[in-house]
Amino acid sequence: FGSWHPFWCGIPDRFYDHFVSVDMSKRWRDHVIHSKKSGHELRQPITQRFSSSTIFLSVILAAEIGMITSPSDLSAEVREALGSSSFTLAYWTGIVLSFATVIAIAAITANYSAYAVFAAISDENLHIIAKSSIGFYAAQLPTYLIVSVLYTFLATISLFWVLIMPKIVTAIITTWSALFFGYMISAYSALGTLVMSSGSMGQRQVIGTTIEDEMSPQQLSDELLNRKRKNMRRQVPIREWYSSPSSNKLSTQKAE
């Protein structure tokens, strides 16, 4: 488990996690909700994602609007293809770009609305709302839209590359981009998986200070990976991961 590992194979639990980081998954939100014991602690990770995502999505939306309204010859070609319904590559590029723009607007609206609603809930009732089916879905919907925005934006960029550059160059850049994004997402999915499977979101220290001081960074990573494998085999319900130390069933002792 060194500084470079090809896609961290075997650490993220699902193949899907190599394309969508685990911090956008239902499991991650489940862990966040159950690990934060007070409404005040829970509010920050929930609302912070909404506020930062709104800014990020606004930048992407501005770029997409700029693509379709730009006076450049390429944008003009796309607009003409849309008007004539010629079903050329430029036409389908415009269709994908149109879908991407609508999804980006929907994502901004969802994040803004989710922030407004969850920020208004009192600390005493935030856990109740967040654990309810409607509250959980309302908190997760912006994440689904963000993933859609990212991939439709990448698809749009790739189609513009096809229109601009020779096919061989486009194929090389697109392949490299896909591998690079897969590697980056896999890294954060691996880290997020270890955070969840070790119970690191809770207040309990997962590795004792004495043991931690004796271990190198490499050994700490290996230890977290061993904890992940042990705890996954036990199949402990998430609500029990962050219970009191006396009833906690997670692996807390140093792995042999």
Disulfide bonds with the S-S distance in Angstrom:
none
